[in-house]
């Protein structure tokens, strides 16, 4: 049977039709009737820990919102399935929190919850074991997801079992305003500059949400192993966001030193099994930087040749794409690229994109006459009126000397 999962959402859905209104109204009444079956009334943090120990059960916190359709689907699906309800009652004491309700604020702050639906599982002492964002809608898959965390004896070391941590005012305000009031970079940087321990739970939460200063972004990267040891699987995703952000910044600043230093930070030891793959990724990102900034075209050609020689000629389609959408005005680059696009066409002569690459490189290297035939063939291979219009528009930009990346 195909497994279904519910995507989590960040913003309210706007429903305007009568049918949608009636559907949501029906679901609302179903939720009201079903909720008492599995969820207990939350009477505070200390009382929850007491209940968990008295009943010898783990703690499940479910976070949703009235405007969140996936949340309603979950509450009228897996949460009322007899098998799932039996499993939940056996393993957990469960609580349902409305993200817009004031009593939810301390938990939203502590666990940095900004998307719904979300489930947290804690041990009897209130230490976080794991979190679920992409929650399986099918009851059996839902049970399996929860059970995988419930069976584990591991807790996320950096997350305490206390709600009284003392967050900065701007952090609390962000959650009080339902994520609407985001602090400016100066406020966040000033706060972090005054902190002695950047590994604390509070400061990790702040940096996870608001760290704009490259100084602190680089700090997280440099100490990523310690952060991952403390805060688990959420860290690699944050690292990916940070590296993407920094690469974009350094590219905009045309700072090749910082850009390459960032790439080198992720190169493993040469004896590592993944070293070759990492070097391949490093070279491709360096080539992209050179194509995007146009700082050193001879170096771009040299690096591209090295990459193709090491990883195969078919990989040059990425390099062709970089130049096709660049602002390059160097004829030598286009002459070099003609060899690459010709190889691609040899393998796939009726590929519309490859024809456009070759036509562009011919035109930019001064052979406008031969370029026309490739453009014409690309137009003929357009599969729809929309694609034909796009092809004609790209040809027009190439002839006018405009960069296709704009």
Buried (B, 14 or more C-beta within 10 A) or exposed (E): EEEEBBEBBEEEEEEEEEEEEEBBEEBBEBBEEBBEEBBBEBEEBEEBBEBBEEEEBBBBBBBBBBBBBBBBBBBBBBBBBEEBBEBBEEBBBBBBBBBBEEEBBBBBBBBBBBBBBBBBBBBBEBBBBBBBBEBBBBBBBBBEBBEEBBEEEEBBEBBBBEEEEEBBEBBBBBBBEEBEEBBEEEBBBBBBEEBEEBBBBBBBBBBBBBBBBBEBBBBBBEBBEEBBBBBBEBBEEBBEEBBEBBBEBBBEEEBBEBBBEBBEEBBEEEEEEEEEEBBBBBBBBBBBBBBBBBEEBEEBBEBBBEBBEEBEBEBBBBBBBBBBBBBBEBEEBBBBBBEBBBBBBEEEEEBBBBBBBBBBBBBBBEBBEEBBEBBEBBBEBBEEEEBBEEBBEBBEBBBEEEEBEE
